[in-house]
Amino acid sequence: MERVERKDKTRDIARDKPRDPSRQPPTGAPAAGSEPPAGAGDRMRDLISLCKRRGFLFPSSELYGGLNACWDYGPLGVELKNNVKSAWWDALVRQRDDVVGLDAAILMARRVWQASGHEAVFTDPMVDCTACQGRFRADHVTEELGSLEVCPNCGARGTLTEPRQFNLMFKTYMGPVEEDAALIYLRPETAQGIYVNFQNVQQSMRLRPPFGIAQIGKAFRNEISPGNFTYRTREFEQMEMQYFVEPGENERWFDYWRERRWQWYVDLGLHPEHLAWHEHAEDERAHYARAAVDIYYQFPFGAHEMEGIHDRTDFDLKRHQEYSNKDQSYYDDATKRRYIPYVVETSAGADRATLAFLCDAYDEDVVEGDTRVVLRLSKRLAPVKVAILPLSKKPELAAVAREVREVVRPLGTTQYDETGGSIGKRYRRQDEIGTPYCVTVDFQSLEDRQVTIRERDSMRQRRVPIAELRATLAADLAS
Ligand code: ATP
């Protein structure tokens, strides 16, 4: 069973004491890693099967037996995840005056990870079973079974090795020679790319605190026990924003950002009762962190972290100042004060958020005696906005239907489906992928130049002139 309790390793080390595995359960939700509700396994199985069948997600390298904990987003998955990322970018960057974007390289100087603490301490304790060769996170086993006496896989006693610290960063070598001097890492988080560009961005954009730098990008962690579909993978995408403020202003901005980030999920359709706060207890936090809170989502396999919001003080910029020997302070010419800004960070996973939106949207109801699977995704996130369905393959209908597709194409991703099957079956196929609107072209359309709009959730149908179709759908999609 998957448990989620690892925190930022650099924080643990900065505290200079072993990580405390006891994490408070989120308010109003089951404890992290708690037994999933009955039927949760079926729900996950149904969702995973839908994702594969309908082109959302495929196991990486499936042709060669798959690569553990890596996933490929198919044609609909990439649309959905792009919509999640673009909704984040819109809320964090485009709709604001005080946040700018960045796209830093994945490969960074090794010194960055020495300064951040990752090289020394981005570790998890690992144990091996000498009987079944299983490999586990020691803290997971202790929490699940109370001790390291019994192997959680084969049940053998006394076969688990002593815990060893395992660094989660993937190593590689820069250039042709595999020597220690050429060692670099795939970044385990995007945040450091922002910290090391603080001066570049501040100066080139002439920014004054408070301001933020946002970034979306891949991160890599050699997780010991990945799993739960795309929840914990070895290659994933983060959406992180570092907000630089004057010391003393951090508390206010922390409160501001935690509310903003919660609301973002709700605005995009997550049921608020499936969300919960997990406040980090004082002994859970690094000594320098003033506050830290996670947003948990009630996944079918338990309540787990989706995003963290942290008040990191001036720790990161100070460390980079120390290791690079370059001044990281900001001079405020209005107040004649020089200071190293404090940072409030919002750190989300694009894959975890996408999974949460999928879990929350998955629904089944009964229509005309048959079970209908429907993804009730918000219109902003739905991978296909409008599907055009000619009632038959007859060329005269196809001509008008193709014309209708061009009318709606500017509204976003559209699908044209004239494949066999009744119109009812084709509606079901669109419901299953979350398409909010279907447009049906029938023989009547040839005479009156009107088409039928059918809504996913209410299944209501209405006739609309083709001349008004785009404006009508644009208004509906924006509502
Ligand atoms: P966890 O305790 O689940 O390992 P974390 O506290 O180590 O997560 P952070 O380092 O705070 O995570 O990373 C910020 C966000 O990045 C997480 O909230 C999550 O959404 C995402 N993330 C982290 N690790 C993974 C992973 N292995 N797979 C998918 N997403 C991840």
Boltz pocket constraint, residues with backbone or C-beta under 6 A from the ligand:
constraints:
  - pocket:
      binder: B
      contacts: [[A, 4], [A, 5], [A, 6], [A, 7], [A, 8], [A, 188], [A, 189], [A, 221], [A, 223], [A, 230], [A, 231], [A, 232], [A, 233], [A, 234], [A, 235], [A, 236], [A, 237], [A, 238], [A, 305], [A, 306], [A, 307], [A, 308], [A, 347], [A, 348], [A, 349], [A, 350], [A, 351], [A, 352], [A, 353]]
      max_distance: 6.0
